[in-house]
């Protein structure tokens, strides 16, 4: 059944440029299906099998998507897969992404201050890049010195599938990043081989865990009930741009979304914000029912 396993993963890695995290996710999904096939049950029982493994609807959809990608790959090699006609992803209710207000960002920005001014500069630059670029945490920690152009006011970001995009910087972010690279970063690391823009407390390129740990500490210090994850800055950036009049296509290119449909979810967030604003401020919303 999985006789094209090796070729499939070689295609994912070397042709499609998928990350190691993505490859591991595909492997787990395919291994789950192999485990199910050992039961000898018909394919349509796989949904019950996933439920018994306590997979959420979203996780089930991901597993089915992985399997369909594999079986489509097999068919491209002339191997017919009857599973394609049966395995359909369940409908997933799309939750609106949590965003971040400017006041919340400012609270985190102040909470990022520590006794060491160099680390304070690094901390606040981390927040500014997350919010200003709308980038993924994996993209943030991969930023290198040569990706920044002060004269062009831009940063090159390498996203999913090794796709590159050029993100313009505001004058303020460009100025702050230039100052950080000239005055702060050289004091955080003496290793000339280290090309990372951000530097962790050990003088090396930060990991995803480093960024999550920093954000958790600043969130707690700022009084947040739960840690602010890096993806909330991405949502906040997109929502703020949309509310300021930026078009969806520009936001799609900025965030590196493969499909405009992914970007369109932010229109729902914006609409929700507009409704809330009208409810709070429009005179009619303050009139009593008896007055109408």
Backbone as JSON, one array per atom type, in Angstrom:
{
  "sequence": "XXXXXXXXXXXXXXXXXXXXXXXXXXXXXXXXXXXXXXXXXXXXXXXXXXXXXXXXXXXXXXXXXXXXXXXXXXXXXXXXXXXXXXXXXXXXXXXXXXXXXXXXXXXXXXXXXXXXXXXXXXXXXXXXXXXXXXXXXXXXXXXXXXXXXXXXXXXXXXXXXXXXXXXXXXXXXXXXXXXXXXXXXXXXXXXXXXXXXXXXXXXXXXXXXXXXXXXXXXXXXXXXXXXXXXXXXXXXXXXXXXXXXXXXXXXXXXXXXXXXXXXXXXXXXXXXXXXXXXXXXXXXXXXXXXXX",
  "N": [[0.82, -1.21, 0.0], [1.93, 1.25, 0.77], [4.08, 1.44, -0.98], [5.34, 3.4, -2.39], [6.5, 5.04, -0.62], [9.21, 5.94, 0.02], [9.96, 7.33, -2.34], [7.95, 9.26, -2.31], [8.53, 10.83, -0.02], [11.01, 11.78, -0.73], [10.27, 13.37, -2.86], [8.7, 15.28, -1.53], [10.63, 16.53, 0.05], [12.86, 17.27, -1.63], [11.84, 18.19, -4.07], [9.43, 19.61, -3.62], [10.26, 21.07, -1.49], [9.59, 20.92, 1.26], [9.58, 21.47, 4.83], [11.45, 19.97, 7.59], [9.78, 19.63, 9.78], [7.29, 19.49, 8.54], [7.63, 17.18, 7.02], [7.85, 15.26, 9.07], [5.29, 15.42, 10.11], [3.74, 14.45, 7.97], [4.74, 11.85, 7.95], [3.87, 10.82, 10.43], [1.11, 10.87, 10.0], [0.77, 9.08, 7.86], [1.75, 6.76, 9.02], [-0.18, 6.33, 10.93], [-2.31, 5.57, 9.33], [-1.31, 3.19, 8.29], [-1.29, 1.67, 10.6], [-4.04, 1.5, 11.01], [-4.82, -0.02, 8.76], [-4.01, -2.52, 9.46], [-6.06, -3.51, 10.95], [-7.89, -4.53, 9.22], [-10.32, -3.52, 8.53], [-12.88, -1.89, 6.49], [-12.1, 1.0, 4.45], [-13.68, 3.25, 5.0], [-14.08, 3.12, 7.69], [-12.04, 4.37, 8.87], [-12.39, 6.9, 9.89], [-13.75, 6.54, 12.33], [-11.72, 5.18, 13.59], [-9.81, 7.2, 13.87], [-11.16, 8.88, 15.62], [-11.22, 7.27, 17.88], [-8.61, 7.46, 18.54], [-8.61, 9.89, 19.6], [-8.44, 12.19, 17.99], [-8.92, 15.51, 17.0], [-11.41, 17.25, 15.0], [-10.1, 19.0, 13.29], [-7.51, 17.89, 13.3], [-8.08, 15.42, 12.17], [-8.8, 16.23, 9.61], [-6.35, 17.15, 8.71], [-4.84, 14.77, 8.66], [-6.26, 13.28, 6.71], [-5.84, 14.95, 4.53], [-3.08, 14.67, 4.23], [-2.92, 11.97, 3.53], [-4.37, 11.96, 1.13], [-2.71, 13.53, -0.42], [-0.53, 11.83, -0.63], [-1.7, 9.61, -1.98], [-2.48, 10.8, -4.37], [0.01, 11.36, -5.37], [0.87, 8.76, -5.83], [-0.9, 8.05, -7.9], [0.03, 9.75, -9.84], [2.19, 8.39, -10.57], [1.16, 6.32, -11.93], [-0.16, 4.47, -10.38], [-3.11, 3.31, -9.31], [-5.39, 4.46, -6.83], [-7.8, 3.46, -4.78], [-8.59, 4.55, -2.42], [-8.74, 7.3, -2.62], [-11.27, 7.99, -3.51], [-12.82, 7.56, -1.33], [-11.76, 8.68, 1.03], [-12.37, 11.64, 2.37], [-11.85, 14.91, 3.53], [-13.11, 15.92, 6.73], [-15.55, 18.51, 7.42], [-14.32, 21.49, 8.69], [-14.82, 23.79, 11.21], [-13.93, 27.03, 10.87], [-12.08, 28.86, 13.05], [-11.99, 32.23, 14.17], [-8.97, 34.04, 13.98], [-6.99, 34.86, 16.85], [-6.23, 38.14, 17.65], [-4.15, 41.04, 18.29], [-4.21, 43.9, 20.19], [-3.14, 47.36, 19.86], [-2.61, 48.5, 22.33], [-2.17, 46.2, 23.85], [0.11, 45.25, 22.6], [1.89, 47.33, 23.23], [2.0, 46.98, 25.98], [3.33, 44.53, 26.18], [5.7, 45.31, 25.0], [6.76, 47.08, 26.85], [7.03, 45.32, 28.97], [9.07, 43.77, 28.1], [11.39, 44.93, 28.83], [14.44, 44.67, 30.58], [17.02, 44.4, 33.11], [19.45, 44.44, 31.78], [20.5, 46.48, 29.24], [21.21, 45.72, 26.64], [19.98, 43.23, 26.21], [17.41, 44.08, 26.53], [17.14, 45.67, 24.24], [17.36, 43.65, 22.28], [15.12, 42.09, 22.95], [12.96, 43.87, 22.51], [13.32, 44.39, 19.82], [12.72, 41.9, 18.77], [9.96, 41.78, 19.23], [9.12, 43.94, 17.64], [9.82, 43.06, 15.08], [8.23, 40.76, 14.81], [5.65, 41.88, 14.88], [5.83, 43.92, 12.96], [6.57, 42.63, 10.59], [4.82, 40.53, 10.33], [5.51, 37.88, 10.29], [6.13, 34.28, 10.38], [7.17, 32.33, 13.23], [9.23, 30.57, 12.61], [10.28, 31.79, 10.36], [11.16, 34.14, 11.44], [13.32, 33.45, 13.18], [15.08, 32.57, 11.3], [16.07, 34.72, 9.97], [18.72, 36.46, 8.44], [21.73, 38.5, 8.47], [22.38, 39.39, 5.87], [19.92, 39.47, 4.72], [18.73, 41.85, 5.15], [18.14, 45.09, 3.91], [19.11, 48.23, 4.26], [19.02, 50.55, 2.7], [17.06, 49.94, 0.81], [15.0, 49.57, 2.48], [13.94, 47.03, 3.4], [13.27, 43.53, 4.06], [14.34, 40.29, 3.34], [12.45, 37.41, 3.35], [12.39, 33.98, 3.95], [10.06, 31.66, 3.31], [7.55, 29.06, 3.66], [8.24, 26.07, 1.84], [10.6, 27.07, 0.91], [10.17, 29.44, -0.37], [10.8, 32.73, -1.34], [10.2, 36.05, -0.19], [9.94, 39.59, -0.41], [9.79, 41.9, 2.07], [8.58, 45.06, 2.74], [9.75, 47.66, 4.96], [8.59, 49.82, 7.57], [9.48, 53.28, 8.05], [10.18, 53.71, 10.72], [10.65, 51.1, 11.74], [12.73, 50.33, 10.08], [14.69, 52.16, 10.83], [15.01, 51.52, 13.56], [15.87, 48.85, 13.39], [18.27, 49.14, 12.02], [19.75, 50.57, 13.92], [19.8, 48.64, 15.97], [21.31, 46.58, 14.75], [23.75, 47.83, 14.42], [24.53, 48.84, 16.93], [23.73, 47.15, 19.03], [23.48, 44.3, 18.46], [26.23, 43.52, 17.79], [27.34, 43.43, 20.32], [26.17, 41.32, 21.52], [27.03, 38.96, 20.44], [30.12, 37.48, 19.55], [30.85, 35.9, 17.56], [31.72, 35.73, 14.36], [30.84, 34.06, 12.4], [28.24, 33.63, 12.87], [25.33, 34.49, 11.42], [22.84, 35.29, 12.09], [20.15, 37.54, 12.61], [18.73, 37.98, 15.03], [19.78, 37.27, 18.35], [20.3, 34.83, 20.82], [20.35, 34.32, 24.46], [22.69, 32.96, 24.81], [24.38, 33.72, 22.89], [23.91, 32.74, 20.37], [22.05, 31.72, 17.36], [18.61, 32.15, 17.88], [16.19, 29.69, 18.97], [12.97, 28.23, 18.16], [11.86, 27.59, 20.59], [13.18, 29.36, 22.3], [12.02, 31.84, 21.53], [9.3, 31.41, 22.14], [9.59, 31.06, 24.89], [10.56, 33.56, 25.73], [8.34, 35.19, 25.02], [6.38, 34.12, 26.69], [7.36, 34.83, 29.2], [7.34, 37.65, 29.07], [4.63, 38.06, 28.65], [3.5, 37.16, 31.05], [4.64, 39.0, 32.79], [3.45, 41.31, 31.86], [0.91, 40.93, 32.63], [-0.93, 39.29, 31.3], [-3.46, 36.8, 30.9], [-2.85, 34.41, 29.66], [-0.03, 33.08, 27.83], [1.13, 35.05, 25.11], [1.22, 33.91, 21.94], [3.57, 33.64, 19.17], [2.18, 33.65, 16.72], [0.02, 35.29, 17.01], [0.89, 37.86, 16.59], [1.26, 37.87, 13.9], [-1.37, 37.63, 13.01], [-2.31, 40.02, 14.07], [-0.86, 41.93, 12.66], [-1.79, 41.54, 10.02], [-4.55, 42.09, 10.34], [-4.51, 44.76, 11.22], [-3.43, 46.04, 8.99], [-5.4, 45.53, 7.08], [-7.6, 46.86, 8.18], [-6.68, 49.4, 7.89], [-6.9, 49.87, 5.26], [-5.44, 48.42, 3.4], [-5.16, 46.22, 0.57], [-6.36, 42.85, -0.03], [-4.72, 41.24, -1.68], [-2.18, 42.4, -1.45], [-1.68, 41.98, 1.27], [-1.7, 39.23, 1.29], [0.66, 38.68, -0.17], [2.51, 39.85, 1.53], [2.33, 38.26, 3.86], [2.93, 35.81, 2.83], [1.1, 33.87, 2.05], [-0.09, 31.01, 0.36], [-2.55, 30.81, -0.82], [-5.23, 33.03, -1.6], [-7.51, 32.63, -0.19], [-6.81, 31.91, 2.36], [-5.97, 34.32, 3.38], [-8.32, 35.75, 3.39], [-9.72, 35.24, 5.71], [-9.19, 37.2, 7.52], [-10.83, 39.27, 6.87], [-13.17, 38.61, 8.1], [-12.52, 38.98, 10.77], [-12.11, 41.74, 10.79], [-14.68, 42.66, 10.07], [-16.07, 41.81, 12.29], [-14.93, 43.44, 14.23], [-15.82, 45.93, 13.34], [-18.59, 45.71, 13.7], [-18.66, 45.54, 16.49], [-17.67, 48.07, 17.14], [-19.7, 49.73, 16.11], [-21.84, 48.92, 17.71], [-20.97, 49.86, 20.15], [-20.68, 52.62, 19.85], [-22.58, 53.86, 18.12], [-25.38, 56.05, 18.04], [-27.99, 54.91, 17.88], [-27.69, 52.42, 19.02], [-27.75, 52.93, 21.67], [-30.24, 53.64, 22.37], [-33.2, 52.98, 24.16], [-35.46, 50.19, 23.99], [-38.08, 50.94, 24.29], [-38.12, 53.46, 23.34], [-38.05, 53.31, 20.65]],
  "CA": [[0.0, 0.0, 0.0], [2.82, 2.41, 0.85], [5.32, 1.06, -1.66], [5.95, 4.61, -2.93], [6.83, 5.83, 0.57], [10.52, 6.59, -0.1], [9.89, 8.29, -3.44], [7.06, 10.34, -1.89], [9.23, 11.73, 0.9], [12.06, 12.45, -1.5], [9.59, 14.41, -3.62], [8.32, 16.32, -0.59], [11.8, 17.26, 0.55], [13.78, 17.82, -2.63], [11.13, 18.85, -5.17], [8.48, 20.59, -3.08], [10.96, 21.9, -0.5], [8.92, 20.94, 2.55], [10.47, 21.5, 5.99], [11.54, 18.73, 8.36], [8.57, 19.53, 10.61], [6.21, 19.04, 7.65], [7.9, 15.78, 6.69], [7.52, 14.45, 10.24], [3.83, 15.39, 10.22], [3.28, 13.5, 6.95], [5.12, 10.49, 8.37], [2.96, 10.4, 11.51], [-0.22, 10.64, 9.43], [0.81, 7.84, 7.07], [1.94, 5.64, 9.95], [-1.48, 6.08, 11.55], [-3.12, 4.82, 8.36], [-0.74, 1.84, 8.25], [-1.79, 1.0, 11.8], [-5.45, 1.21, 10.77], [-4.94, -1.07, 7.75], [-3.77, -3.8, 10.11], [-7.32, -3.98, 11.53], [-8.63, -5.22, 8.17], [-11.62, -2.89, 8.35], [-13.01, -1.07, 5.28], [-11.46, 2.32, 4.55], [-14.57, 4.25, 5.58], [-14.02, 3.01, 9.15], [-10.85, 5.1, 9.34], [-12.84, 8.06, 10.66], [-13.97, 6.06, 13.7], [-10.4, 4.84, 14.11], [-9.16, 8.44, 14.29], [-11.86, 9.36, 16.81], [-10.76, 6.46, 19.02], [-7.29, 7.98, 18.89], [-8.87, 11.21, 20.17], [-8.03, 13.27, 17.09], [-9.95, 16.52, 16.77], [-11.84, 17.35, 13.6], [-9.03, 19.65, 12.55], [-6.43, 16.92, 13.13], [-8.55, 14.43, 11.2], [-8.72, 16.86, 8.28], [-4.94, 17.18, 8.32], [-4.45, 13.39, 8.33], [-6.86, 12.94, 5.41], [-5.14, 15.74, 3.51], [-1.77, 14.03, 4.02], [-3.14, 10.72, 2.81], [-4.79, 12.27, -0.25], [-1.5, 13.99, -1.12], [0.26, 10.63, -0.95], [-2.36, 8.79, -3.01], [-2.39, 11.54, -5.64], [1.38, 11.14, -5.83], [0.9, 7.41, -6.38], [-1.6, 8.04, -9.19], [0.89, 10.41, -10.82], [3.15, 7.37, -10.98], [0.43, 5.25, -12.61], [-0.69, 3.51, -9.41], [-4.46, 3.72, -8.95], [-5.66, 4.4, -5.39], [-9.25, 3.51, -4.52], [-8.82, 5.32, -1.19], [-9.01, 8.7, -2.95], [-12.71, 8.18, -3.68], [-13.48, 7.37, -0.03], [-11.21, 9.56, 2.06], [-12.67, 13.05, 2.19], [-11.63, 15.6, 4.82], [-14.33, 16.42, 7.38], [-15.67, 19.96, 7.43], [-13.74, 22.09, 9.89], [-15.28, 25.15, 11.49], [-12.76, 27.9, 10.94], [-12.15, 29.82, 14.15], [-11.35, 33.5, 13.86], [-7.68, 34.11, 14.66], [-6.84, 35.83, 17.92], [-5.36, 39.23, 17.25], [-3.47, 41.74, 19.38], [-4.45, 45.34, 20.07], [-1.94, 48.19, 20.01], [-2.36, 48.63, 23.77], [-1.57, 44.94, 24.3], [1.49, 45.23, 22.09], [2.69, 48.26, 24.03], [2.21, 46.37, 27.3], [4.4, 43.54, 26.0], [6.91, 46.06, 24.66], [7.31, 47.58, 28.12], [7.38, 44.16, 29.8], [10.3, 43.17, 27.55], [12.54, 45.62, 29.41], [15.13, 43.97, 31.66], [18.12, 45.21, 33.65], [20.51, 44.54, 30.78], [19.99, 47.26, 28.1], [21.43, 45.0, 25.39], [18.91, 42.25, 26.08], [16.18, 44.85, 26.31], [17.12, 46.0, 22.82], [17.07, 42.41, 21.54], [13.73, 41.71, 23.23], [12.02, 44.78, 21.85], [13.46, 44.19, 18.37], [11.98, 40.68, 18.48], [8.54, 42.15, 19.16], [8.89, 44.81, 16.5], [9.9, 42.25, 13.86], [7.03, 39.92, 14.75], [4.47, 42.71, 14.58], [6.04, 44.7, 11.75], [6.69, 41.78, 9.4], [3.75, 39.54, 10.25], [6.17, 36.64, 9.86], [6.03, 33.1, 11.21], [8.31, 32.25, 14.15], [10.32, 29.9, 11.9], [10.85, 32.78, 9.47], [11.83, 35.13, 12.28], [14.62, 32.97, 13.68], [15.93, 32.28, 10.15], [16.54, 35.97, 9.37], [20.16, 36.67, 8.45], [22.19, 39.87, 8.25], [22.34, 39.73, 4.45], [18.52, 39.59, 4.28], [18.29, 43.22, 5.42], [18.66, 46.18, 3.07], [18.75, 49.5, 4.87], [18.71, 51.52, 1.65], [15.79, 49.56, 0.18], [14.02, 49.44, 3.58], [13.25, 45.75, 3.19], [13.84, 42.29, 4.59], [13.99, 39.09, 2.57], [11.98, 36.33, 4.23], [12.28, 32.67, 3.31], [8.9, 31.03, 3.91], [7.29, 27.65, 3.41], [8.66, 25.63, 0.52], [11.78, 27.86, 0.55], [9.76, 30.56, -1.2], [11.28, 34.0, -0.84], [9.39, 37.24, -0.42], [10.58, 40.82, 0.05], [8.83, 42.63, 2.89], [9.0, 46.45, 3.0], [9.74, 48.07, 6.35], [8.25, 51.21, 7.84], [10.67, 54.09, 8.36], [10.53, 53.5, 12.12], [11.24, 49.78, 11.91], [14.01, 50.35, 9.37], [15.62, 52.92, 11.67], [15.29, 50.76, 14.78], [16.63, 47.66, 13.04], [19.62, 49.6, 11.7], [20.4, 50.87, 15.21], [20.03, 47.36, 16.66], [22.4, 45.84, 14.09], [25.03, 48.56, 14.58], [24.91, 49.15, 18.31], [23.34, 46.15, 20.04], [23.82, 42.94, 18.07], [27.66, 43.19, 17.92], [27.7, 43.22, 21.73], [25.52, 40.1, 21.98], [27.78, 37.81, 19.94], [31.44, 37.77, 18.96], [31.06, 34.89, 16.54], [31.5, 36.32, 13.04], [30.19, 33.07, 11.55], [26.81, 33.68, 13.18], [24.73, 35.51, 10.55], [21.48, 35.51, 12.53], [19.84, 38.9, 13.07], [18.45, 37.89, 16.46], [20.77, 36.5, 19.11], [19.75, 34.41, 22.11], [21.16, 34.66, 25.63], [23.96, 32.22, 24.75], [25.16, 34.27, 21.79], [23.68, 31.96, 19.15], [20.76, 31.92, 16.72], [17.55, 31.65, 18.77], [15.33, 28.61, 18.51], [11.54, 28.49, 18.36], [11.62, 27.5, 22.04], [13.65, 30.62, 22.88], [11.03, 32.89, 21.27], [8.11, 31.09, 22.95], [9.92, 31.28, 26.31], [10.58, 35.01, 25.91], [6.98, 35.73, 24.96], [5.68, 33.67, 27.89], [7.85, 35.64, 30.33], [6.84, 39.02, 28.91], [3.17, 38.01, 28.8], [3.23, 37.06, 32.48], [5.05, 40.28, 33.4], [2.49, 42.32, 31.42], [-0.38, 40.64, 33.26], [-1.82, 38.54, 30.43], [-3.92, 35.56, 31.52], [-2.16, 33.31, 29.0], [1.07, 33.57, 27.0], [0.85, 35.5, 23.75], [2.03, 33.14, 21.0], [4.09, 34.44, 18.06], [1.27, 33.74, 15.59], [-0.93, 36.38, 17.24], [1.46, 39.06, 15.98], [0.99, 37.72, 12.47], [-2.78, 37.99, 12.84], [-2.46, 41.44, 14.39], [-0.29, 42.69, 11.54], [-2.72, 41.44, 8.89], [-5.8, 42.77, 10.67], [-4.25, 46.19, 11.26], [-3.26, 46.51, 7.61], [-6.7, 45.46, 6.41], [-8.43, 47.93, 8.73], [-6.13, 50.67, 7.43], [-7.21, 50.04, 3.85], [-4.6, 47.61, 2.5], [-5.94, 45.23, -0.16], [-6.08, 41.46, 0.33], [-3.61, 40.7, -2.45], [-0.93, 42.9, -0.86], [-1.5, 41.3, 2.54], [-1.34, 37.84, 0.94], [2.08, 38.66, -0.54], [3.28, 40.2, 2.72], [2.34, 37.13, 4.79], [3.42, 34.61, 2.17], [0.04, 32.87, 1.92], [-0.15, 30.41, -0.97], [-3.89, 31.02, -1.36], [-5.92, 34.23, -1.13], [-8.57, 32.2, 0.72], [-6.25, 31.95, 3.71], [-5.92, 35.72, 3.79], [-9.68, 36.28, 3.51], [-10.27, 35.05, 7.06], [-9.02, 38.44, 8.26], [-11.98, 40.14, 6.62], [-14.16, 38.28, 9.13], [-12.08, 39.63, 12.0], [-12.36, 43.16, 10.62], [-16.13, 42.85, 10.13], [-16.45, 41.62, 13.69], [-14.49, 44.65, 14.93], [-16.7, 47.02, 12.92], [-19.87, 45.51, 14.39], [-18.45, 45.89, 17.9], [-17.53, 49.52, 17.2], [-21.03, 50.31, 15.9], [-22.63, 48.63, 18.91], [-20.48, 50.66, 21.28], [-20.64, 54.07, 19.64], [-23.66, 54.44, 17.34], [-26.47, 56.53, 18.91], [-29.14, 54.0, 17.9], [-27.43, 51.26, 19.91], [-27.93, 53.35, 23.06], [-31.65, 53.92, 22.6], [-33.98, 51.9, 24.78], [-36.46, 49.6, 23.1], [-39.34, 51.69, 24.44], [-38.0, 54.74, 22.63], [-38.09, 53.06, 19.2]],
  "C": [[0.86, 1.27, 0.0], [4.16, 2.11, 0.17], [6.01, 2.25, -2.31], [6.42, 5.56, -1.83], [8.13, 6.62, 0.36], [10.5, 7.67, -1.18], [9.04, 9.5, -3.06], [7.79, 11.33, -1.0], [10.4, 12.43, 0.22], [11.47, 13.59, -2.32], [9.21, 15.58, -2.71], [9.51, 17.19, -0.2], [12.57, 17.98, -0.55], [13.09, 18.55, -3.78], [10.21, 19.95, -4.64], [9.09, 21.46, -1.99], [10.29, 21.98, 0.84], [9.93, 20.86, 3.69], [10.48, 20.14, 6.69], [10.31, 18.53, 9.24], [7.4, 19.0, 9.78], [6.39, 17.57, 7.3], [7.52, 14.85, 7.85], [6.0, 14.34, 10.41], [3.23, 14.41, 9.21], [3.57, 12.06, 7.39], [4.18, 9.98, 9.45], [1.58, 10.05, 10.95], [-0.26, 9.33, 8.64], [0.98, 6.62, 7.96], [0.63, 5.3, 10.67], [-2.36, 5.26, 10.62], [-2.61, 3.39, 8.22], [-1.24, 1.02, 9.43], [-3.26, 0.61, 11.62], [-5.62, 0.04, 9.8], [-4.73, -2.46, 8.36], [-5.05, -4.36, 10.73], [-8.14, -4.76, 10.51], [-10.0, -4.64, 7.91], [-11.68, -2.11, 7.04], [-12.48, 0.34, 5.52], [-12.36, 3.34, 5.24], [-14.65, 4.17, 7.1], [-12.84, 3.8, 9.73], [-11.23, 6.31, 10.19], [-13.08, 7.68, 12.12], [-12.65, 5.72, 14.37], [-9.69, 6.1, 14.62], [-9.83, 9.0, 15.54], [-11.43, 8.6, 18.04], [-9.37, 6.88, 19.47], [-7.37, 9.43, 19.36], [-8.34, 12.36, 19.3], [-9.2, 14.23, 16.9], [-10.33, 16.54, 15.3], [-10.76, 17.98, 12.75], [-7.87, 18.69, 12.29], [-6.82, 15.84, 12.13], [-8.45, 14.97, 9.77], [-7.28, 16.89, 7.79], [-4.46, 15.8, 7.9], [-4.98, 13.0, 6.95], [-6.16, 13.69, 4.29], [-3.77, 15.13, 3.19], [-1.92, 12.76, 3.18], [-3.52, 10.98, 1.35], [-3.6, 12.78, -1.06], [-0.65, 12.8, -1.54], [-0.38, 9.82, -2.08], [-2.39, 9.49, -4.37], [-0.99, 11.39, -6.24], [1.49, 9.76, -6.47], [0.24, 7.37, -7.76], [-0.79, 8.76, -10.26], [1.96, 9.47, -11.34], [2.45, 6.17, -11.62], [-0.14, 4.19, -11.69], [-2.05, 4.0, -8.94], [-4.71, 3.49, -7.45], [-7.16, 4.55, -5.15], [-9.58, 4.36, -3.3], [-9.19, 6.78, -1.48], [-10.51, 8.98, -3.05], [-13.45, 8.14, -2.35], [-13.04, 8.4, 1.0], [-11.42, 11.02, 1.7], [-12.5, 13.77, 3.53], [-12.95, 16.08, 5.42], [-14.35, 17.95, 7.36], [-15.18, 20.5, 8.77], [-14.27, 23.51, 10.04], [-14.06, 26.03, 11.71], [-12.95, 28.93, 12.04], [-11.44, 31.1, 13.74], [-10.04, 33.59, 14.63], [-7.67, 35.17, 15.75], [-5.85, 36.9, 17.46], [-4.78, 39.91, 18.48], [-3.7, 43.23, 19.18], [-3.13, 46.09, 20.25], [-1.59, 48.37, 21.48], [-1.7, 47.36, 24.32], [-0.13, 44.82, 23.82], [2.38, 46.14, 22.93], [2.97, 47.71, 25.41], [3.32, 45.34, 27.23], [5.74, 44.24, 25.76], [7.58, 46.59, 25.93], [7.77, 46.43, 29.01], [8.67, 43.5, 29.34], [11.56, 43.84, 28.08], [13.12, 44.82, 30.57], [16.28, 44.86, 32.12], [19.24, 45.42, 32.64], [19.96, 45.29, 29.55], [20.17, 46.56, 26.75], [20.32, 43.97, 25.16], [17.55, 42.93, 25.91], [16.04, 45.21, 24.84], [16.78, 44.8, 21.95], [15.61, 42.01, 21.72], [12.74, 42.57, 22.46], [12.13, 44.69, 20.33], [12.72, 42.94, 17.94], [10.49, 40.98, 18.31], [8.24, 43.0, 17.94], [8.93, 44.04, 15.18], [8.66, 41.37, 13.71], [5.81, 40.72, 14.3], [4.61, 43.44, 13.24], [6.1, 43.88, 10.48], [5.51, 40.84, 9.22], [4.28, 38.18, 9.87], [5.88, 35.5, 10.83], [7.27, 33.04, 12.1], [9.51, 31.57, 13.47], [11.04, 30.86, 10.95], [11.65, 33.81, 10.25], [13.23, 34.67, 12.68], [15.59, 32.66, 12.54], [16.5, 33.54, 9.49], [18.04, 36.14, 9.55], [20.51, 38.12, 8.13], [22.04, 40.29, 6.79], [20.91, 39.85, 3.91], [17.99, 41.02, 4.41], [18.96, 44.21, 4.48], [18.18, 47.49, 3.66], [18.31, 50.51, 3.81], [17.36, 51.23, 0.98], [14.65, 49.46, 1.2], [13.21, 48.16, 3.44], [14.01, 44.62, 3.86], [13.4, 41.14, 3.7], [13.63, 37.99, 3.55], [11.86, 35.06, 3.41], [11.17, 31.9, 4.02], [8.77, 29.55, 3.61], [7.69, 27.28, 1.99], [9.85, 26.4, -0.01], [11.44, 29.01, -0.39], [10.19, 31.86, -0.55], [10.29, 35.12, -1.13], [10.11, 38.45, 0.2], [9.54, 41.65, 0.78], [9.34, 44.04, 3.14], [8.88, 46.79, 4.48], [9.27, 49.52, 6.48], [9.54, 51.97, 8.16], [11.14, 53.83, 9.78], [11.21, 52.16, 12.33], [12.6, 49.72, 11.23], [15.08, 51.05, 10.22], [16.01, 52.13, 12.91], [16.14, 49.52, 14.5], [18.07, 48.03, 12.71], [20.4, 49.89, 12.98], [20.74, 49.59, 15.95], [21.24, 46.63, 16.07], [23.75, 46.52, 14.29], [25.49, 48.65, 16.03], [24.67, 48.02, 19.31], [23.8, 44.75, 19.66], [25.3, 42.62, 18.21], [28.1, 42.92, 19.36], [27.09, 41.92, 22.27], [26.24, 38.84, 21.51], [29.1, 38.27, 19.34], [31.77, 36.79, 17.84], [30.72, 35.46, 15.17], [30.81, 35.35, 12.09], [28.67, 33.06, 11.76], [26.19, 34.82, 12.39], [23.31, 35.86, 10.99], [21.27, 36.96, 12.99], [19.56, 38.9, 14.57], [19.45, 36.96, 17.13], [20.16, 36.11, 20.45], [20.72, 34.72, 23.24], [22.5, 33.96, 25.66], [24.83, 32.69, 23.59], [24.97, 33.55, 20.47], [22.35, 32.37, 18.5], [19.67, 31.39, 17.65], [16.77, 30.51, 18.14], [13.87, 29.04, 18.68], [11.22, 28.49, 19.85], [12.05, 28.78, 22.73], [12.58, 31.7, 22.73], [9.77, 32.65, 22.1], [8.38, 31.38, 24.43], [9.96, 32.78, 26.61], [9.17, 35.58, 25.98], [6.17, 35.34, 26.2], [6.07, 34.52, 29.1], [7.31, 37.07, 30.25], [5.33, 39.08, 29.09], [2.79, 37.99, 30.28], [3.53, 38.38, 33.18], [4.04, 41.38, 33.05], [1.09, 42.08, 31.98], [-1.37, 39.91, 32.38], [-2.21, 37.23, 31.12], [-3.24, 34.34, 30.93], [-1.06, 33.87, 28.12], [0.6, 33.98, 25.61], [1.78, 34.75, 22.81], [2.49, 34.02, 19.84], [3.12, 34.61, 16.91], [0.25, 34.86, 15.77], [-0.42, 37.69, 16.64], [1.2, 39.05, 14.47], [-0.46, 38.11, 12.16], [-2.99, 39.49, 13.06], [-1.97, 42.32, 13.25], [-1.27, 42.71, 10.37], [-3.99, 42.22, 9.13], [-5.62, 44.28, 10.66], [-4.1, 46.76, 9.85], [-4.59, 46.56, 6.87], [-7.61, 46.6, 6.88], [-7.96, 49.31, 8.27], [-6.31, 50.87, 5.93], [-6.36, 49.24, 2.89], [-5.47, 46.55, 1.82], [-5.48, 43.82, 0.18], [-4.87, 40.9, -0.39], [-2.27, 41.14, -1.87], [-0.64, 42.19, 0.46], [-1.11, 39.84, 2.31], [0.15, 37.74, 0.63], [2.96, 38.95, 0.66], [3.42, 39.0, 3.65], [2.87, 35.85, 4.16], [2.39, 33.51, 2.11], [0.02, 32.33, 0.49], [-1.49, 30.7, -1.63], [-4.51, 32.28, -0.77], [-7.02, 33.88, -0.14], [-8.09, 32.21, 2.16], [-6.26, 33.37, 4.25], [-7.31, 36.27, 4.08], [-10.28, 36.12, 4.9], [-10.16, 36.34, 7.86], [-10.13, 39.44, 7.99], [-13.07, 39.88, 7.63], [-13.82, 38.94, 10.45], [-12.4, 41.12, 11.94], [-13.84, 43.47, 10.71], [-16.62, 42.76, 11.57], [-16.09, 42.86, 14.51], [-15.39, 45.83, 14.61], [-18.05, 46.93, 13.64], [-19.76, 45.91, 15.86], [-18.37, 47.4, 18.06], [-18.89, 50.21, 17.06], [-21.89, 50.12, 17.15], [-22.24, 49.54, 20.07], [-20.71, 52.15, 21.09], [-21.82, 54.66, 18.87], [-24.82, 54.85, 18.26], [-27.65, 55.57, 19.0], [-28.94, 52.82, 18.85], [-27.67, 51.61, 21.36], [-29.39, 53.69, 23.39], [-32.35, 52.72, 23.21], [-35.06, 51.44, 23.83], [-37.76, 50.38, 23.14], [-39.31, 53.0, 23.67], [-38.1, 54.55, 21.12], [-39.51, 52.95, 18.7]]
}
